[in-house]
Amino acid sequence: MRLQRLFILLFFLLAQRQVVAQVYPVQGNAVLIPPYSVYISDYTSRTTDRLILNVALKDITRPELRVRLRIRIESQNVRIETKPEYIGSELILQGGIPLRLNGTDLIEYFNPNNLSFSGITRGEFEQKGALPQGFYQFSFEILEYYRGVKISNNITAPAWLILNDPPIVNIPQDNAKITPTIPQNVIFQWTPRHTGSPNSAFSTEYEIKVVEVWPSNRNPNDAMLTSPPILDVTTQSTSFIYGLAETPLELGRRYAMRVRAKSIVGAEEYDLFKNNGYSAVVSFVYGDACDVPEQVAAFSPAATRLNVKWLSRSNHTGFKVRYRQAGTTNWYENKAIINEVEISSLKPGTTYEYQVSASCGLFEAQYSTVATVKTKDAAQATYSCGVPLDNIILDPTELAPSLKVGDVINSGDFDVKLTKVSGGNGQFTGEGVIEVPFFSKAKARVEFTNITVNKDLRMVNGFLNVTGAGVDIVPSGVINFMDQLVENLDQLDTLLTIVESNLPDEMFDPNAFVADEHVIVVGGISSVYTNGDGSVVVVDKSGNQKTLPAGKTYAIEGDDGQGYLVDQKGKLHETTAAVAAKAGNREWNLSLRFSRSPQGVHGFDEGKRQHSC
């Protein structure tokens, strides 16, 4: 019994001694600054304090104490600690004065050469430079420098070491087709996945990168790694608008895009994301390609017309055809909504260049390669009095949608070149000029009101009223100038042509001059001159100017008695106001009279009537 009491007494004495032994002369605390990195090197950085260890010698009567450290980094599966045989640098503690150490001061203790590893090999640690994710305790013990006896409490700092998930790209979706707009406006938007993480105490920037995927069947990830970026910007927002300031995207091309989240702590960037912060690469197609029309071809159905056709695509919404005479520089343009267009008012026997372009909504394709086509030669016309016209089928069902100045329409047996026109959908009002194929191709001015013109540019209903020469155009469009002529007017036309070709160029008869336009100058004429482009400038005595377009003949009449006649080449002929007035309002009254020739050998019956033309 006495022995049992002695044992209990010894037990309490030993327990009391153990309690007293837990009071160490050195105390301390450790702090890890969030966010917590899985990379040990981040805690020993020289630029920022990520790890702070404070230790103090409580005995203020002791001048100094020489010590060293032992560290331990421990999770459920991993244990890394200072090797027992390693003796670190000497630290000196002074009584009552705390010593503050940071990661730079402790860098030797985190050197893999001075650590032992459990749950992870040294090779794995050195290869990755990172700890496996998990909850860790960073522990520090103060040892008496020479004896290696522990003289401090167990100083610990907990940390949850995890890598955050990179963002997810929401817009555009992978393999999406983006509808193009004008101006360019493509939205990139993503969702961050680290904001709810316990390890998210940092600022975040996002790096957006876009590359073109060419050819389009190339792996977008490969293109992202090797192709030069067309966009590489950084933002703190979770969206970005690819607008006018960025490189224009091409229709039908495939592009790849990804976002990288970057954690910024102070002035430094830390790798706190999986996959280095990179999202998955998404690719998208920018609309449909607006391709150039194919199989473009043209032919000449008539001496003054061309038909151009081509093969269209499903996304083509309109077309433009431009043409010009070969060897010239100015293009003329026609628009169409179907894959065919007719070009009129061209020169017979002339080579033209043409191209076709398509539009796809708001976007336009390039023009096709330049091609050439030649209009048919003008047929040699023969005219005989009393010979009926060819039977021409006038289709009134498909009407011409529009006409413009310079177009040539057909009325009966005559072409009418329009000098003024208004209206549409087959009904037109305006003025024009008929060139009579005989009488040395004399011209007659006409005007018309609400005539009907079909798609073949033939007048199918209405009247042309002659206003400038004695030519009658009957409602049916059939012209008959010579009612009872017995000789073929081809011979007369040939003779007149021969006479005309033998007249000297300098011969000018003001009394035979017929002007396209009659210009009256009120206040008197100060001067008249021709510009380099062929236009004619008339200046009255008050200094007012009027410019007359090139290519026409003019009779300029001044109320001061002066007059000028301007031929089609722009040459000025000074005359009187009276002569100019007649030239501007001249009408022809021609007649043919046949009589017996003194050398005639055949009989001749003289007619009793004269036949006016």
Sequence and secondary structure as in RCSB ss.txt:
>XXXX:A:sequence
MRLQRLFILLFFLLAQRQVVAQVYPVQGNAVLIPPYSVYISDYTSRTTDRLILNVALKDITRPELRVRLRIRIES
QNVRIETKPEYIGSELILQGGIPLRLNGTDLIEYFNPNNLSFSGITRGEFEQKGALPQGFYQFSFEILEYYRGVK
ISNNITAPAWLILNDPPIVNIPQDNAKITPTIPQNVIFQWTPRHTGSPNSAFSTEYEIKVVEVWPSNRNPNDAML
TSPPILDVTTQSTSFIYGLAETPLELGRRYAMRVRAKSIVGAEEYDLFKNNGYSAVVSFVYGDACDVPEQVAAFS
PAATRLNVKWLSRSNHTGFKVRYRQAGTTNWYENKAIINEVEISSLKPGTTYEYQVSASCGLFEAQYSTVATVKT
KDAAQATYSCGVPLDNIILDPTELAPSLKVGDVINSGDFDVKLTKVSGGNGQFTGEGVIEVPFFSKAKARVEFTN
ITVNKDLRMVNGFLNVTGAGVDIVPSGVINFMDQLVENLDQLDTLLTIVESNLPDEMFDPNAFVADEHVIVVGGI
SSVYTNGDGSVVVVDKSGNQKTLPAGKTYAIEGDDGQGYLVDQKGKLHETTAAVAAKAGNREWNLSLRFSRSPQG
VHGFDEGKRQHSC
>XXXX:A:secstr
 HHHHHHHHHHHHHHHHHHHHT  SEEEEEEE SS  SBGGGGG SSS  EEEEEEE  TT   EEEEEEEEEE 
SS EEEE TT     EEEBBTB EEEETTTTGGGG GGGEEEESS HHHHHHH B  SEEEEEEEEEEETTT  B
 B  EEEEEEE  B   EEEES TTEEE   SS  EEEEEE S TTSTT  SEEEEEEEEEEESSTTS HHHHHH
HS  SEEEEESSSEEEE TTS    TT EEEEEEEEEEEETTEEE  BGGGGB   EEEEES      EEEEEEE
EETTEEEEEEE  TT  EEEEEEEETT    EEEEESSSEEEE S  TT EEEEEEEEEETTEE      EEEE 
         TT          SSB S   TT EEEETTEEEEEEEEEEETTEEEEEEEEE SSTTT EEEEEEEE
EEEBTTSBEEE  EEE SSS    TT    S TT  S HHHHHHHHHHHHHTS TT   GGG   SEEEEETT E
EEEEE TTS EEEEETTS EEEE TTS EEEEETTSEEEEE TT  EEEEEHHHHHHHHT     EE     TT 
 S     SS EE 
